[in-house]
Amino acid sequence: MVRGKVLLSIIVMLCFACDVLVEKGHAIWLNLPAGGTKCVSELIQSNVIVMADYLAISDHESDNSTLSVKVTSPHGNILHRNENVTNGQFTFTTSEAGIHEACLRVDGNNQGVKEVSVLIDWRIGIAAKDWESVAKKEKIQGVELELKKLEGQVDAILLHMAILKER
């Protein structure tokens, strides 16, 4: 009975690790009030690839609402900054573990705008990998490509397990 509970605990922990590390792709919508700022953050280990795309969408076609975007590391280092844009992206590899934060603000030059919707597609780790270029480079497709993705997921799980063991 005890052995079964231990095995069940290990399986649950592996499933949690799969969910946490492998499926780290989040697309979210934010509604930013005029002059307001909203931030999204993620706890990320060091040496992990992070990619994100962002896009401002306004309710009115004539409205050209722009954003200011700033991404910071856990120690306050600026990893990405962009101002007066309607869309953009950032990519970096983390050099320190901790909470990485992306803050978005509607620029002050948007006259008459009450609110701007922003889409952020934030991908971390294996979810941030460009599998199309891997497939072209290694000349693989179909099942081979899926196996390569699974291999990446297993590597991410093993890394996470090593970090947990170290703690």
N, C-alpha and C positions, 0 to 999 in steps of 0.2 A: 504494500500500500504506500509506504514512504517512498519507495523507488519510483512508483508511478507519479506521485506528486512532484518529485524532483524533475522527472522527465517532462511533465506537463509545464512546470515552471520554465525549464530551458526552452521549450518550444514557444511558449508565450513571449519570452524575452527575445528570441530570434525573430519572431513575427513583428514585435515592437521595433527591433533594430531595423528590420526590412522597411517598415513603414516610415521610421524616422529618417533613415539615411538614404534609402533608395528612391523613395517617391517624394523627394524634396523639390517639387515644382509647385509653386503657388501663384495662381492668377487671382487678383482681387480687384474689386472696384472700390474707389474712395470718392466721396463727395466732399470737395474742399470748398468751404465758404470763402467769399471774397476777402482777401487780406488774412485768411487763416492758414495755419500750417497743420499738417498731419504727418505722422511718422509711422513707419512700419519697421519692425526689428526682428532679428533672427539670431539665435544662439548658434554659432558656427565654430567648429574646430579649426585649428591652424592647418595650412597647406591644402585648402579646399577651394575648388573653382566656384565662383559665383557669377551668374549672368542675370541681367534683368532688362526688360523692355518696358517703356512707359509711354502712355499716350493720353493727351488731354482731349476730352470730347465735350463740346458745349451743346446746349439745347437749341441755340439759334445758329443758323447757317452764316449769318453776317458777323457772328462773334468770333474773334480770333484770340481767344484766351491763351495766355502763356504762363508757363510755370518756371519756378526755380527749384532745382533738385540738388540735394547735398547728401552724400553717402559718407558715413564716418565709421572708423574702426572702434574697438572697445576703448582704446586709449585716446580717442579724439582726433586721430589722423584723418585728413580728408582724402577719401579714395576716389571720389567723383564729385564734380560740381558743374552744373550747367544752368544758365539763366536765360530767360526770354525764349523758351522753346515750347513747342506744342507736342513734341515727341523726342525720344532718344533712347539710348541704351548704355549700360555700363557692364564691364567685365573686369574681374580682378581675381587674384588668388590670395586667400587670406594669409597673413604672415603672423597673426596672433589669434588665439582662441578667445571667444567671448561674444558679446552682443554687438552685432553690426547693425547700424541704423540708417535708413533712407528717409529723409524728410522732404516733403513736397509743399510748396507754397504757391498760391496764385499771385502772380506779379501785380504790383500796384497800378500798372498802366492799363488795366482792363476796365474801361469805363462802363458802368451799368451792369456789370456781371454780378449776379447774386451767388451763384454756385457753379463749380466746374467739376465734371466727373472725370476721374483719372483711372485708367486701367494699368495695373502693374503686374507683369508676368515675371516672377522671381524664381529662378532655378538654381539649385545648389547641388554640388557634387556630381554624381553620375547623371542626374537629370539635366545638368548644364552641358554635358558633352555633346559635341556635334557629330551625331552618328552618321549623317549623310556623307560627311567628308571622310570618316573612318571607312565606310563602305566603299567609297570610290578609291581611296588610297590602297586598301588591302584587297580590292576587287572581290568583295563578298556581297551576298544578298540573301534574302529569305531566312532560312533556318540558321545559316552560318552567322548572319548579323544578329539574330535574336540570341544565339548562344554567346556571342561576344558581349552583348548587353548583360546577359545573366552572369558572365564571368566578372564584369565590372561591378555588378551588384554584390557578388560573393566577396570580392576584394574589399568593397566598402564595409560589408558586415564584419569581415575579419579585422579590419582596422578598428572599427568601433568596439569590437569585443576586446581587442588589445588595450584600448584606452580605458574601458571599464575595468579590466583586470588590473591595470596600473593604478587606478584610483583605489 
